[in-house]
Amino acid sequence: MRPIYLQMADFNSDILHCLQELKEGRAVCIHTEAGWVLASDARKPTPFPKGSGRPVLLLAEPPDLFTYLSAPPLNIQDELQSFTMPTAITVSGVLGVDDSWLNDNLSIAVTLARDEFSFHLVKRFRHPLVLMAVADWNGFKATRYNEPLATGFQFIG
């Protein structure tokens, strides 16, 4: 599987291009507020080898927490929206996500889209995405550009 790079010059055409790639089962490399990430369809098995990084389930908006989590913590929405840094909270009881993305204890870190591109991509895809941080991938070295690109999410739990 070959993920693709996006130039982000034309918002709508980039969204459409990402949607096409995701529908065809390929990962896309997009820029989010957490930095450069590989985004994949959460319903399909992971295309990445075990140990490639910590996956983060990306949901579009707060009501999705109650669609894709069987028993979300009562304060998860408030917690996710209270942090200034990109933050992912580890939860179990995830629905509609392929088991290959889950940790050994059947949990995964979850976050809400906070930037415009990610939000519209997930909304128009109509399914959650799984993100993998990109620090050094296919010749792209995030640390050359900005330290936060290499560190990605703040994880809780």
N, C-alpha and C positions, 0 to 999 in steps of 0.2 A: 504494500500500500504506500502510495506516495502522497503525503500531505502537500497542500499548495500554499504559496505566499500570496498575500493580497496587498495591493497598493493603497487602498482606502481613498482613492481619488474621487470616485463617484459612489456615494453611499448606497443608493438603490441598486445599482448594477453589482456592487460588491455583495450586498445581501443576497441577491438573486443567484450570483455565482456560488456563494457559500451554500445556499439551499440546495442547488443542483448537486454539488459535490457530496453533501451530507446524505441526500436521498440516494445517491449511488454508492453509499457505504464508505466514502473516503473521509479522512480527517482533514480539517482546514486549520491553517495557522492564522490566528487573528490577534489583534491587539486589544486588550481589555485594560481596565484600571489596575489590574494585578500584573500587567506586563504582557509579553507575548506568550500565548498559550496555544496548544493544539486542542481543537474542539472536535468531539466525536459524538455520534448518536448513542445515547445512554442505553437504548434498547438492544443494541448489538454488542457482541463480544468485543472486548478490548483488542485493538490492533497492536498494542504496545507490549513488549516483553515485561514479565513480572519484574518489579524493582525499578521500573523506569521513572518513578516519581509517585507522588501522592495525588490520586485523582480527586477532583472536586466536582460535585454535581451542581450544575448551574440551572437555576429555575428563574423564570421571568419575573414573577411578582409574588407577594405574600400569600394570596389564595392557593398558589401552587404547592405551598408547604403542606396544605391539608389534602391535596390531591395525591401527592407522591410520597408522603410519610404517613405510615399507619397510626402512629401515636406521637406526633411532634411534641417536644417540650413546650409547655404553656407560654414561655417567654421567648421562644426562638425568633419570632418576628421582631420583637422589640430589640433583642440582642443584635441581630444581624443589621438592623437599621441604625443602631446607636454608635457603631464603630466608624471612625474616620478612615481607617486603613481597610483594604480589601480583606474580609474575614470569612472564614469557613468554619462551621460548627459540625463536629462529628456526631452523627445520629445513626440509629439502627432502625429497622422496620421500614426500609425503603421499598416502594412499590414501582413496578414498571421499569426497573433497571436490571440489565443483565448481571448475573451473579459474578462474572469475571471481573467486574469493576469493584466489587465489595472486598473489604478487608477480611481477614480470617474470622473475625467475630461478626461478620455480616453487616458491618457499618461502613459509612462513607461520609466524607466531609461535604457539607451542603452550603451553598451561598445563593444570594439573589443577585441578578444582573443589576449593576448600578451605573453602567455606562450605556449610552444610547445605542451603539452598534450591537452589543451583546443582547440587550433587552429586545430589540427588534428581530434579531436573528432567532432567538429562542421562541418568541411569540409567533413568528411566521413559520417556524419549523413545527410548532405545535407539540413538541416533545422536549424533555430535558436533554441537555448536552452534558458531557463529561469533559472537564478541562484538565490538561496536564501542563504544568509550567515548563517553559522552554528556557533553559539557561545556556545550553550548548547543544545545538541541533542542526545537523546537515550544513555545517559551516557557519551558521549564525551564532555569534557569541553575544548574548544579551549583556553580559557584564561590561563589554566594551562601550556600551551606550549609556547605561544607567544602572546603578546597583539595585533599585527596586524591581527592575525587570528580572533580575536573577533570583530574587527572593520570593516573589509571587505573593501568596496568601499568608495571612496570620491565621494559624490553626488553633482552635479551641476544642479540647477534648480528644 
